[in-house]
Amino acid sequence: MQTKPRSNLDPAASTRAVVIESELHPAPDDHLKSVQVDTPYQQDESLRYNPEAIAAQYSRRPLQVWGRAFVIFWAFFVFAARLWWDKRLGQVERKQSRRAAQLREILTRLGPAYIKVGQALSTRPDLVPPNYLEELTKLQDQLPPFPNELAYQFIEEELGAPPDKIYAELSPHPIAAASLGQVYKGKLKSGETVAVKVQRPGLSRRITIDIYILRMLSAWASKNLKQVRSDLVGIMDEFGARIFEEMDYTQEGHNAERFAKLYGHLKDIYVPRIYWQYTHRRVLTMEWITGTKLTQPQAIHAQGVDAGYLIEVGVQCSLRQLLEHGFFHADPHPGNLLATPDGKLAYLDFGMMSEVKPYQRYGLIEAIVHLVNRDFDLLAEDYVKLEFLSPDTDLAPIVPAFASVFNNALGGTVADINIKSITDELSALMYEFPFRVPAYYALIIRSLVTLEGIAINIDPNFKVLSKAYPYVAKRLLTDQSPELRASLRDLLFKDGSFRWNRLENLLRNARDSDDYDLNQVLDQTVDFLFSERGEFIREYLTVEIVKAIDVFGRNTLQNITSTLRGQNGKNGSKSAVSVDEQKNLEHLYRILDLLRETPGFDPMQIASLVPRILTKPETQKMGQKIASQLTQRVVARVVREVLLADEKNRQNERRPISTPPLKRSLPAASVAR
């Protein structure tokens, strides 16, 4: 008979789990306490990161702290000394494989905080030599496991029954072991194949002391090193908060369900199901996913799946995480991203998640747009909004520095941009100007750089930003938020003139976005155009329509005149239209062509907008202004041409009439001679 698992909301269960772990591994974690926290779903018990409580505990244990710090320092010192000796003897190449294995072993011994650093490096083939890359990749899911006896004991403690009473099958050994736990393949009594993740023993104690030491070093560096302007303590606190959440598998289950709700509907994205009856703080039971790591493109291709396409799927999903909903996967290393046999991208391990606030999302979109379009004055203002610069910073010297530095990183087009080049160039500016890296940004960059590293492994020429810009262009054209409306206005209007080339570029990029709906854009454009906020656009649009009609009329008149003169043998008349006006007209023609070529273009849908537009009171006012301004232009041109003609005639009348010289001709006889 199957024993009923204990409820996930049983307070005694969580308390007993902490006590038992303390008994198994002495040095009680009195900074860990069960607290009530608000989640998007319900009140749930969770371990909360508390830097003050951690500091209070370890300030009373200086020997333990210094002992751990010495272990960390000595491990890296010995490794650095070996590298130096190899270089001195000229044996760097020959011993690289051995040193790579030693680095992996060092990070493994030092524990989860350092393993995560190695996991991040394992995704950067552009930074890490191949031998090191191969070894660091093992940190993703090939760490040494802990004994089955402990894992089975944790399952019984958390779920209220031995594993054989809960699961119909359970693999005799872990099929993967990562930084925080190890995974078994199992089957429920009801027949579903599942992955059972069990947390490592003594995990919280090792992570806590390492975060405490790193936080102390961060505080010392921020105080004593003038070159450091970033909020290192804030970054460490952000990392600590996320990793403490990751130690609570109940929280991870909630994260997985929230992720599925927000992004599970996207094309070719798959999120595994959580089995709550068999999930608690140190044990997580979720749907088993069969798949291949994205770092094995040949194996993926052998299954008939396009790895490059799945990378693009991942980029599009990441964009929605960072820029649309703000809830993002902060640890997307290859062990957490699998290509399924049916061609989907499956996300795993939802322990380390983070959030981007709305104003930060809009700020990131604006920064991308201004960066791509080289609007460096507005980009400098974006960095103030994103908290990289304080509001009282003098931006005057920063704008030309942006222009100088980013023009090198941008190359010719948006297709040349990669995240690493941007972060590298920005790092170069950090020492010259008062930049500081806000805490929230560290995990965003880690997520993007990791994703780009996976992509580079498949396609060395892959550029995340070039794949991202169509989505950004779509958001800029369709998002009704005041922030992005203002950004669109700043992008399209400058110094009283409309920049048709920018609109053309936006439309060209937006049509490449999967969920771009042109009819929705047209509807929203009409609604915004005739709203109170759209008054400034109506004014500009009136001027541009007048210019366009005037140019078209003059072109037509010029063509007719040229034709008539051509029939009379008088060709080569000068064009009545300026070069700038002709370019604007060409932009307009290209924009109309772009709209016709955009997927979802429906002439009848556009025709249905005409009655809506014509019945608007604002349309009638625009029509009156257009007619008035056209009339003024025509009258002004006629008057100018008449006055010029009269002046020319008067000048001709005042000019003295000159008698042509007499032609002298020789007599015929002379010619004959």
C-alpha positions as CSV (number, residue, x, y, z in Angstrom):
1,M,0.0,0.0,0.0
2,Q,1.4,3.4,-1.0
3,T,2.0,5.8,1.9
4,K,0.4,9.2,1.3
5,P,3.1,11.9,0.9
6,R,3.2,14.7,3.3
7,S,1.5,17.9,2.1
8,N,3.8,20.6,0.7
9,L,2.3,23.1,3.0
10,D,3.1,21.2,6.2
11,P,5.3,23.6,8.3
12,A,6.6,20.8,10.5
13,A,8.0,19.0,7.4
14,S,10.2,21.9,6.4
15,T,11.4,22.4,9.9
16,R,12.2,18.7,10.4
17,A,14.1,18.7,7.0
18,V,16.4,21.5,8.2
19,V,17.0,19.8,11.5
20,I,17.9,16.5,10.0
21,E,20.3,18.0,7.5
22,S,22.0,19.8,10.4
23,E,22.3,16.5,12.3
24,L,23.9,14.8,9.2
25,H,26.3,17.8,8.8
26,P,27.0,19.7,12.0
27,A,27.4,23.5,12.1
28,P,23.8,24.5,12.3
29,D,22.6,27.1,9.8
30,D,20.8,29.4,12.2
31,H,20.6,32.1,9.4
32,L,18.3,29.8,7.5
33,K,14.7,30.2,8.7
34,S,11.3,29.4,7.4
35,V,9.4,32.6,6.4
36,Q,6.2,33.4,4.7
37,V,6.8,34.9,1.3
38,D,4.5,36.0,-1.4
39,T,4.7,34.1,-4.7
40,P,2.5,34.6,-7.8
41,Y,0.6,31.5,-6.7
42,Q,0.1,31.2,-3.0
43,Q,1.7,31.6,0.4
44,D,4.6,29.2,0.5
45,E,7.5,28.4,2.8
46,S,10.9,29.2,1.4
47,L,14.5,29.8,2.5
48,R,15.2,33.5,2.2
49,Y,18.7,35.0,1.7
50,N,19.4,37.3,4.6
51,P,22.9,38.9,4.4
52,E,22.6,40.5,7.8
53,A,21.8,37.2,9.6
54,I,24.6,35.5,7.7
55,A,27.1,38.2,8.6
56,A,26.0,38.0,12.3
57,Q,26.6,34.3,12.3
58,Y,30.0,34.1,10.6
59,S,31.4,37.2,12.4
60,R,31.4,34.9,15.4
61,R,33.3,32.2,13.5
62,P,36.5,33.9,12.2
63,L,38.6,30.8,12.2
64,Q,36.0,29.0,10.0
65,V,35.8,31.9,7.6
66,W,39.6,32.4,7.3
67,G,40.1,28.7,7.0
68,R,37.7,28.5,4.1
69,A,39.2,31.6,2.5
70,F,42.7,30.1,2.7
71,V,41.5,26.9,1.0
72,I,40.0,29.0,-1.9
73,F,43.1,31.2,-2.2
74,W,45.5,28.4,-2.0
75,A,43.7,26.3,-4.7
76,F,43.8,29.1,-7.2
77,F,47.4,30.2,-6.2
78,V,48.7,26.7,-6.8
79,F,46.9,26.5,-10.2
80,A,48.3,30.0,-11.2
81,A,51.8,28.9,-10.2
82,R,51.5,25.8,-12.4
83,L,50.4,27.9,-15.4
84,W,53.3,30.3,-14.8
85,W,55.8,27.4,-14.6
86,D,54.4,25.8,-17.8
87,K,54.9,29.1,-19.6
88,R,58.4,29.5,-18.3
89,L,59.3,26.0,-19.6
90,G,57.5,26.5,-22.9
91,Q,55.1,23.6,-22.1
92,V,51.7,25.4,-22.2
93,E,50.4,23.5,-25.2
94,R,51.6,20.1,-24.1
95,K,50.1,20.4,-20.6
96,Q,46.9,22.3,-21.4
97,S,44.7,19.2,-21.2
98,R,46.1,18.3,-17.7
99,R,45.7,21.9,-16.5
100,A,42.1,22.0,-17.8
101,A,41.2,18.8,-15.8
102,Q,42.9,20.3,-12.7
103,L,40.8,23.5,-13.0
104,R,37.6,21.4,-13.3
105,E,38.7,19.4,-10.2
106,I,39.4,22.7,-8.2
107,L,36.0,24.2,-9.0
108,T,34.3,20.9,-8.2
109,R,36.0,20.7,-4.8
110,L,35.3,24.3,-4.0
111,G,31.6,23.7,-4.4
112,P,28.4,25.1,-6.0
113,A,29.3,28.8,-6.1
114,Y,32.5,28.1,-8.1
115,I,30.9,25.4,-10.2
116,K,28.4,27.9,-11.5
117,V,31.3,30.1,-12.6
118,G,32.8,27.2,-14.5
119,Q,29.4,26.4,-16.1
120,A,29.2,30.0,-17.4
121,L,32.7,29.7,-18.9
122,S,31.9,26.4,-20.5
123,T,29.5,28.2,-22.9
124,R,32.2,30.6,-24.3
125,P,34.2,28.9,-27.1
126,D,35.3,32.4,-28.1
127,L,37.0,32.9,-24.7
128,V,38.1,29.5,-23.5
129,P,40.5,27.2,-25.2
130,P,39.0,23.9,-26.5
131,N,40.7,21.7,-23.9
132,Y,39.4,23.8,-21.0
133,L,36.0,24.0,-22.7
134,E,35.7,20.2,-22.9
135,E,36.6,19.9,-19.2
136,L,34.4,22.7,-18.0
137,T,31.4,21.3,-19.9
138,K,31.5,18.3,-17.5
139,L,30.5,20.7,-14.7
140,Q,27.0,21.0,-16.3
141,D,25.8,17.5,-15.3
142,Q,28.8,15.2,-14.8
143,L,29.9,16.1,-11.2
144,P,30.7,13.4,-8.7
145,P,27.4,12.1,-7.2
146,F,26.7,11.6,-3.5
147,P,25.7,8.2,-2.2
148,N,22.3,6.7,-3.0
149,E,21.6,6.0,0.6
150,L,21.5,9.7,1.4
151,A,19.4,10.5,-1.6
152,Y,16.9,7.8,-0.7
153,Q,16.9,9.1,2.9
154,F,16.1,12.6,1.7
155,I,13.2,11.3,-0.5
156,E,11.7,9.5,2.5
157,E,12.1,12.5,4.8
158,E,10.6,14.9,2.2
159,L,7.8,12.8,0.7
160,G,6.9,10.6,3.8
161,A,7.7,7.2,2.3
162,P,10.6,5.2,0.9
163,P,11.3,5.6,-2.8
164,D,10.0,2.1,-3.6
165,K,6.7,3.0,-2.1
166,I,6.4,6.2,-4.2
167,Y,8.0,5.3,-7.5
168,A,7.3,2.2,-9.6
169,E,10.9,2.4,-10.9
170,L,14.0,4.4,-10.0
171,S,17.4,4.2,-11.8
172,P,20.0,2.4,-9.6
173,H,22.4,5.3,-10.1
174,P,22.0,9.0,-10.9
175,I,21.9,9.7,-14.6
176,A,23.2,13.3,-14.0
177,A,24.8,15.2,-11.1
178,A,25.0,19.0,-11.1
179,S,26.0,21.7,-8.7
180,L,23.0,21.6,-6.4
181,G,21.7,18.1,-6.8
182,Q,21.6,14.8,-8.8
183,V,18.9,13.4,-11.0
184,Y,17.4,9.9,-11.2
185,K,15.2,8.5,-13.9
186,G,12.0,7.0,-12.6
187,K,8.5,6.0,-13.3
188,L,5.4,6.8,-11.2
189,K,2.9,4.2,-10.2
190,S,0.5,5.7,-12.7
191,G,3.0,5.1,-15.5
192,E,4.5,8.5,-16.3
193,T,8.3,8.6,-16.8
194,V,9.8,11.3,-14.5
195,A,13.0,12.9,-13.5
196,V,13.6,12.9,-9.7
197,K,16.0,15.6,-8.5
198,V,17.4,15.2,-5.0
199,Q,19.4,18.0,-3.3
200,R,23.0,17.6,-2.2
201,P,23.6,17.2,1.6
202,G,25.1,20.1,3.4
203,L,24.5,22.4,0.5
204,S,23.3,25.5,2.2
205,R,26.2,25.6,4.6
206,R,28.8,25.5,1.9
207,I,27.0,28.0,-0.3
208,T,26.4,30.4,2.6
209,I,30.0,30.7,3.7
210,D,31.3,31.2,0.2
211,I,28.7,34.0,-0.5
212,Y,29.7,35.6,2.8
213,I,33.4,35.5,1.8
214,L,32.7,36.8,-1.7
215,R,30.5,39.5,-0.3
216,M,33.2,40.7,2.1
217,L,35.8,40.8,-0.8
218,S,33.2,42.8,-2.8
219,A,32.7,45.3,-0.1
220,W,36.5,45.7,0.4
221,A,37.1,46.1,-3.4
222,S,34.3,48.7,-3.7
223,K,35.7,50.7,-0.8
224,N,39.4,50.5,-1.6
225,L,39.7,50.2,-5.4
226,K,38.9,53.4,-7.2
227,Q,38.6,51.6,-10.5
228,V,35.6,49.6,-9.2
229,R,32.4,51.6,-9.6
230,S,30.0,48.7,-10.0
231,D,27.7,47.7,-7.1
232,L,29.6,44.6,-6.3
233,V,27.9,44.0,-3.0
234,G,24.5,44.4,-4.7
235,I,25.6,42.0,-7.4
236,M,26.6,39.4,-4.8
237,D,23.3,39.9,-2.9
238,E,21.4,39.4,-6.2
239,F,23.3,36.2,-6.8
240,G,22.8,35.1,-3.2
241,A,19.1,35.6,-3.3
242,R,18.7,33.7,-6.5
243,I,20.9,30.7,-5.4
244,F,18.9,30.5,-2.1
245,E,15.7,30.3,-4.1
246,E,17.4,27.6,-6.2
247,M,17.9,25.5,-3.0
248,D,14.2,25.3,-2.5
249,Y,12.7,22.9,-5.0
250,T,9.2,23.9,-4.2
251,Q,10.1,27.4,-5.4
252,E,11.6,25.9,-8.5
253,G,8.3,24.0,-9.2
254,H,6.4,27.3,-9.0
255,N,9.0,28.9,-11.3
256,A,8.5,26.2,-13.9
257,E,4.7,26.6,-13.9
258,R,5.0,30.3,-14.2
259,F,7.5,30.0,-17.0
260,A,5.2,27.5,-18.8
261,K,2.3,29.9,-18.5
262,L,4.2,32.9,-19.9
263,Y,6.3,31.2,-22.6
264,G,5.0,27.6,-23.1
265,H,2.7,28.7,-25.9
266,L,5.5,30.0,-28.0
267,K,6.3,28.0,-31.1
268,D,8.6,25.0,-30.5
269,I,9.1,25.9,-26.8
270,Y,8.5,23.0,-24.3
271,V,8.3,23.2,-20.5
272,P,8.1,19.9,-18.5
273,R,5.2,19.3,-16.1
274,I,5.8,19.3,-12.3
275,Y,4.3,16.5,-10.2
276,W,3.4,18.3,-7.0
277,Q,2.4,15.2,-5.1
278,Y,6.0,14.1,-5.2
279,T,7.8,17.5,-4.8
280,H,9.1,19.1,-1.6
281,R,11.9,21.4,-0.6
282,R,14.8,18.9,-1.3
283,V,13.0,16.6,-3.8
284,L,11.6,17.6,-7.2
285,T,9.7,15.3,-9.5
286,M,9.1,16.5,-13.0
287,E,8.3,15.1,-16.5
288,W,11.2,13.3,-18.1
289,I,12.5,15.0,-21.2
290,T,14.4,13.0,-23.9
291,G,16.7,15.4,-25.7
292,T,20.2,16.4,-26.9
293,K,22.3,19.2,-25.6
294,L,22.5,22.2,-27.9
295,T,26.3,21.9,-27.8
296,Q,26.0,18.7,-29.8
297,P,24.9,20.0,-33.2
298,Q,25.9,16.9,-35.1
299,A,23.9,14.6,-32.9
300,I,20.9,17.0,-33.3
301,H,21.3,17.1,-37.0
302,A,21.4,13.3,-37.1
303,Q,17.9,13.4,-35.7
304,G,16.7,15.6,-38.5
305,V,16.5,18.7,-36.3
306,D,18.0,22.1,-37.2
307,A,20.2,23.2,-34.3
308,G,20.5,26.7,-35.7
309,Y,16.8,27.1,-35.9
310,L,16.5,26.0,-32.2
311,I,19.0,28.7,-31.3
312,E,16.9,31.3,-32.9
313,V,13.9,29.9,-31.0
314,G,15.9,30.3,-27.8
315,V,16.8,33.9,-28.7
316,Q,13.2,34.8,-29.4
317,C,12.1,33.2,-26.1
318,S,14.8,35.1,-24.2
319,L,13.7,38.4,-25.8
320,R,10.2,37.8,-24.5
321,Q,11.6,36.9,-21.1
322,L,13.7,40.0,-20.8
323,L,11.7,42.6,-22.7
324,E,8.1,41.5,-22.5
325,H,7.2,39.8,-19.2
326,G,10.4,40.3,-17.3
327,F,10.6,36.8,-15.8
328,F,13.7,35.2,-17.2
329,H,15.8,32.1,-16.9
330,A,19.1,33.3,-15.4
331,D,21.0,30.0,-15.9
332,P,20.6,28.9,-19.5
333,H,23.7,26.7,-19.8
334,P,23.6,23.7,-22.2
335,G,22.6,21.3,-19.5
336,N,19.4,23.2,-19.1
337,L,18.5,23.4,-22.8
338,L,17.7,20.3,-24.8
339,A,16.7,19.7,-28.4
340,T,13.8,17.1,-28.4
341,P,13.5,14.5,-31.2
342,D,10.4,16.3,-32.5
343,G,12.3,19.6,-33.0
344,K,11.4,21.5,-29.9
345,L,13.5,23.5,-27.5
346,A,13.0,22.2,-23.9
347,Y,13.9,24.3,-20.9
348,L,15.0,22.5,-17.7
349,D,16.1,23.6,-14.2
350,F,14.0,26.6,-13.1
351,G,15.8,27.2,-9.9
352,M,17.7,30.3,-10.8
353,M,15.2,32.8,-12.2
354,S,15.1,36.6,-12.0
355,E,12.9,39.5,-12.8
356,V,13.3,42.7,-14.9
357,K,11.1,45.6,-13.8
358,P,8.9,47.3,-16.4
359,Y,11.0,50.5,-16.6
360,Q,14.1,48.4,-17.1
361,R,12.4,46.5,-19.9
362,Y,11.5,49.7,-21.7
363,G,14.9,51.1,-21.1
364,L,16.6,48.1,-22.6
365,I,14.4,48.3,-25.7
366,E,15.1,52.0,-26.1
367,A,18.9,51.4,-25.6
368,I,18.9,48.7,-28.3
369,V,17.1,51.0,-30.8
370,H,19.3,53.9,-30.1
371,L,22.4,51.8,-30.3
372,V,21.4,50.2,-33.6
373,N,20.5,53.6,-35.1
374,R,23.6,55.3,-33.6
375,D,21.6,57.9,-31.6
376,F,24.3,58.2,-29.1
377,D,22.9,61.3,-27.3
378,L,19.7,59.4,-26.6
379,L,21.8,56.3,-25.7
380,A,23.6,58.2,-23.0
381,E,20.2,59.2,-21.5
382,D,19.2,55.5,-21.6
383,Y,22.1,54.6,-19.4
384,V,20.9,57.1,-16.9
385,K,17.4,55.5,-17.0
386,L,18.9,52.1,-16.6
387,E,20.9,53.3,-13.6
388,F,24.4,52.9,-15.1
389,L,24.9,56.6,-14.7
390,S,23.6,58.9,-11.9
391,P,21.1,61.6,-13.0
392,D,23.6,64.4,-12.3
393,T,26.2,63.0,-14.6
394,D,27.5,65.4,-17.3
395,L,26.6,63.5,-20.5
396,A,28.4,66.0,-22.9
397,P,31.8,64.1,-22.9
398,I,30.1,60.7,-22.8
399,V,28.2,61.1,-26.1
400,P,31.3,61.5,-28.3
401,A,33.0,58.6,-26.4
402,F,30.0,56.4,-27.2
403,A,30.3,57.4,-30.9
404,S,34.0,56.6,-31.0
405,V,33.8,53.3,-29.1
406,F,30.5,51.8,-30.4
407,N,31.1,52.7,-34.0
408,N,34.0,50.2,-33.9
409,A,31.8,47.5,-32.3
410,L,28.8,48.1,-34.6
411,G,30.7,47.7,-37.8
412,G,28.6,48.2,-40.9
413,T,25.1,47.0,-39.9
414,V,23.1,45.5,-37.1
415,A,24.1,42.1,-38.4
416,D,27.7,42.8,-37.3
417,I,26.9,43.4,-33.7
418,N,27.4,40.8,-30.9
419,I,26.8,41.0,-27.2
420,K,30.5,40.4,-26.3
421,S,31.8,43.3,-28.4
422,I,29.3,45.6,-26.8
423,T,30.1,44.5,-23.3
424,D,33.9,44.7,-24.0
425,E,33.6,48.2,-25.4
426,L,31.4,49.3,-22.5
427,S,34.0,47.9,-20.1
428,A,36.6,50.1,-21.7
429,L,34.5,53.2,-20.9
430,M,34.0,52.1,-17.3
431,Y,37.4,53.4,-16.2
432,E,37.1,56.7,-17.9
433,F,33.6,57.7,-16.9
434,P,31.5,57.2,-13.7
435,F,29.6,54.1,-14.9
436,R,28.4,51.5,-12.4
437,V,26.9,48.1,-13.1
438,P,23.6,47.8,-11.3
439,A,22.9,44.5,-9.5
440,Y,19.9,43.5,-11.7
441,Y,22.0,43.8,-14.9
442,A,24.6,41.2,-13.9
443,L,22.2,38.3,-14.3
444,I,20.8,39.7,-17.6
445,I,24.3,39.9,-19.1
446,R,25.1,36.4,-17.8
447,S,22.0,35.0,-19.4
448,L,22.6,36.8,-22.8
449,V,26.3,36.0,-22.9
450,T,25.7,32.4,-22.1
451,L,23.0,32.1,-24.8
452,E,25.4,33.8,-27.3
453,G,28.1,31.4,-26.3
454,I,25.9,28.4,-27.0
455,A,24.9,29.9,-30.4
456,I,28.6,30.6,-31.3
457,N,29.3,26.9,-30.7
458,I,26.8,26.0,-33.5
459,D,27.4,29.0,-35.8
460,P,30.6,31.1,-35.2
461,N,29.1,34.0,-37.1
462,F,25.8,34.0,-35.1
463,K,24.9,37.5,-33.8
464,V,22.2,37.6,-31.1
465,L,21.4,41.3,-31.6
466,S,20.8,40.9,-35.4
467,K,18.3,38.1,-34.5
468,A,16.8,40.3,-31.8
469,Y,16.2,43.5,-33.7
470,P,13.1,42.3,-35.7
471,Y,11.4,41.7,-32.3
472,V,12.5,45.0,-31.0
473,A,11.3,46.8,-34.1
474,K,7.9,45.0,-33.8
475,R,7.6,46.1,-30.2
476,L,8.4,49.6,-31.1
477,L,5.7,49.7,-33.7
478,T,3.0,47.9,-31.8
479,D,3.6,48.6,-28.1
480,Q,1.1,51.3,-26.8
481,S,3.1,52.2,-23.7
482,P,4.0,55.9,-23.3
483,E,7.7,55.1,-23.0
484,L,7.9,53.3,-26.4
485,R,5.6,55.8,-28.1
486,A,8.0,58.6,-27.0
487,S,11.0,56.5,-28.2
488,L,9.3,56.0,-31.6
489,R,8.7,59.7,-31.9
490,D,12.3,60.5,-31.1
491,L,13.5,57.9,-33.6
492,L,11.3,59.1,-36.5
493,F,11.4,62.9,-35.9
494,K,14.4,65.0,-35.7
495,D,14.9,68.8,-36.1
496,G,11.4,69.2,-37.5
497,S,11.8,66.6,-40.2
498,F,10.5,63.1,-40.6
499,R,13.2,60.4,-41.1
500,W,11.6,58.1,-43.7
501,N,14.7,55.9,-43.7
502,R,14.2,55.0,-40.1
503,L,10.5,54.1,-40.6
504,E,11.6,52.0,-43.7
505,N,14.2,50.2,-41.6
506,L,11.7,49.5,-38.7
507,L,9.1,48.1,-41.1
508,R,11.7,45.9,-42.9
509,N,13.0,44.4,-39.7
510,A,9.5,44.1,-38.0
511,R,8.1,42.0,-40.8
512,D,10.8,39.3,-40.0
513,S,9.3,38.9,-36.5
514,D,7.2,35.7,-36.2
515,D,4.2,37.3,-34.5
516,Y,4.2,40.6,-36.4
517,D,0.6,41.5,-37.3
518,L,0.5,44.3,-39.9
519,N,-3.2,44.8,-39.6
520,Q,-2.8,45.3,-35.8
521,V,-0.1,47.8,-36.5
522,L,-2.3,49.8,-38.9
523,D,-5.3,49.7,-36.4
524,Q,-3.1,50.9,-33.5
525,T,-1.5,53.5,-35.7
526,V,-4.9,55.0,-36.6
527,D,-6.0,54.9,-33.0
528,F,-2.9,56.6,-31.8
529,L,-2.7,59.1,-34.7
530,F,-6.2,60.5,-33.9
531,S,-5.7,60.4,-30.1
532,E,-4.6,63.4,-28.0
533,R,-1.1,62.0,-27.7
534,G,-0.9,61.8,-31.5
535,E,-1.5,65.5,-32.2
536,F,2.2,66.2,-32.7
537,I,2.4,63.4,-35.4
538,R,-0.7,64.8,-37.1
539,E,1.1,68.2,-37.4
540,Y,4.2,66.6,-38.8
541,L,2.1,64.4,-41.1
542,T,0.2,67.4,-42.4
543,V,3.5,69.0,-43.4
544,E,4.9,65.8,-45.0
545,I,1.6,65.2,-46.9
546,V,1.8,68.8,-48.3
547,K,5.4,68.2,-49.3
548,A,4.6,64.9,-50.9
549,I,1.6,66.3,-52.9
550,D,3.6,69.3,-53.9
551,V,6.5,67.2,-55.1
552,F,4.2,64.8,-56.9
553,G,2.4,67.7,-58.6
554,R,5.6,69.4,-59.7
555,N,7.0,66.0,-60.9
556,T,3.9,65.5,-63.0
557,L,3.9,69.0,-64.4
558,Q,7.6,68.7,-65.2
559,N,7.0,65.4,-67.0
560,I,4.2,66.9,-69.1
561,T,6.3,70.0,-69.9
562,S,9.3,67.9,-70.8
563,T,7.2,65.8,-73.1
564,L,5.8,68.8,-74.9
565,R,9.2,70.4,-75.2
566,G,10.6,67.1,-76.4
567,Q,8.0,67.0,-79.2
568,N,9.2,70.5,-80.2
569,G,12.8,69.5,-80.1
570,K,13.6,71.2,-76.8
571,N,14.9,68.6,-74.3
572,G,17.1,68.8,-71.3
573,S,15.0,71.0,-69.0
574,K,16.1,71.3,-65.4
575,S,14.2,69.3,-62.8
576,A,11.8,71.3,-60.6
577,V,12.2,68.8,-57.7
578,S,15.1,69.0,-55.2
579,V,17.3,66.0,-54.5
580,D,16.0,65.7,-50.9
581,E,12.4,65.8,-52.0
582,Q,13.1,63.1,-54.6
583,K,14.7,60.9,-52.0
584,N,11.7,61.3,-49.6
585,L,9.4,60.3,-52.4
586,E,11.5,57.2,-53.2
587,H,11.4,56.3,-49.5
588,L,7.6,56.6,-49.6
589,Y,7.4,54.3,-52.6
590,R,9.7,51.7,-50.9
591,I,7.6,51.8,-47.7
592,L,4.4,51.1,-49.8
593,D,6.2,48.2,-51.4
594,L,7.3,46.9,-48.0
595,L,3.7,47.0,-46.7
596,R,2.5,45.1,-49.8
597,E,5.2,42.4,-49.3
598,T,4.6,42.0,-45.5
599,P,3.0,38.7,-44.5
600,G,-0.7,39.3,-43.6
601,F,-1.1,42.4,-45.9
602,D,-4.7,42.7,-46.8
603,P,-5.8,45.5,-49.1
604,M,-9.4,45.1,-48.0
605,Q,-8.4,45.5,-44.4
606,I,-6.7,48.8,-45.3
607,A,-9.7,49.9,-47.4
608,S,-11.9,49.3,-44.3
609,L,-9.8,51.9,-42.4
610,V,-10.6,54.6,-44.9
611,P,-14.2,55.3,-43.7
612,R,-12.9,55.3,-40.1
613,I,-10.3,57.9,-41.0
614,L,-12.6,60.1,-43.1
615,T,-15.2,60.4,-40.4
616,K,-12.7,61.6,-37.8
617,P,-13.1,65.4,-37.0
618,E,-9.3,65.5,-36.9
619,T,-9.2,64.3,-40.5
620,Q,-11.3,67.2,-41.6
621,K,-9.0,69.6,-39.8
622,M,-6.0,68.0,-41.4
623,G,-7.7,68.3,-44.8
624,Q,-8.3,72.0,-44.3
625,K,-4.7,72.6,-43.2
626,I,-3.4,70.5,-46.2
627,A,-5.6,72.5,-48.7
628,S,-4.6,75.8,-47.1
629,Q,-0.8,75.0,-47.1
630,L,-0.9,73.7,-50.6
631,T,-2.7,76.8,-51.8
632,Q,-0.1,79.0,-50.0
633,R,2.7,77.0,-51.7
634,V,1.1,77.3,-55.2
635,V,0.4,81.0,-54.8
636,A,3.8,81.7,-53.4
637,R,5.4,79.8,-56.3
638,V,3.2,81.6,-58.9
639,V,4.0,85.0,-57.4
640,R,7.7,84.2,-57.2
641,E,7.9,83.0,-60.8
642,V,5.9,86.0,-62.1
643,L,8.1,88.4,-60.2
644,L,11.2,86.6,-61.4
645,A,9.9,86.8,-65.0
646,D,9.1,90.5,-64.7
647,E,12.5,91.2,-63.3
648,K,14.2,89.3,-66.1
649,N,12.2,91.2,-68.7
650,R,13.1,94.5,-67.1
651,Q,16.8,93.5,-67.1
652,N,16.5,92.6,-70.8
653,E,14.9,96.0,-71.5
654,R,17.6,97.9,-69.8
655,R,20.4,96.0,-71.6
656,P,21.7,98.1,-74.7
657,I,21.0,96.6,-78.1
658,S,24.3,95.6,-79.7
659,T,24.6,95.7,-83.5
660,P,26.2,92.6,-84.9
661,P,29.5,93.3,-86.7
662,L,29.4,93.5,-90.5
663,K,30.6,90.4,-92.2
664,R,33.3,91.1,-94.8
665,S,33.4,88.8,-97.8
666,L,36.2,88.5,-100.4
667,P,35.5,88.8,-104.1
668,A,34.9,85.7,-105.9
669,A,38.1,86.0,-107.8
670,S,40.1,86.2,-104.6
671,V,38.5,83.0,-103.4
672,A,39.5,81.3,-106.6
673,R,43.1,82.3,-106.1
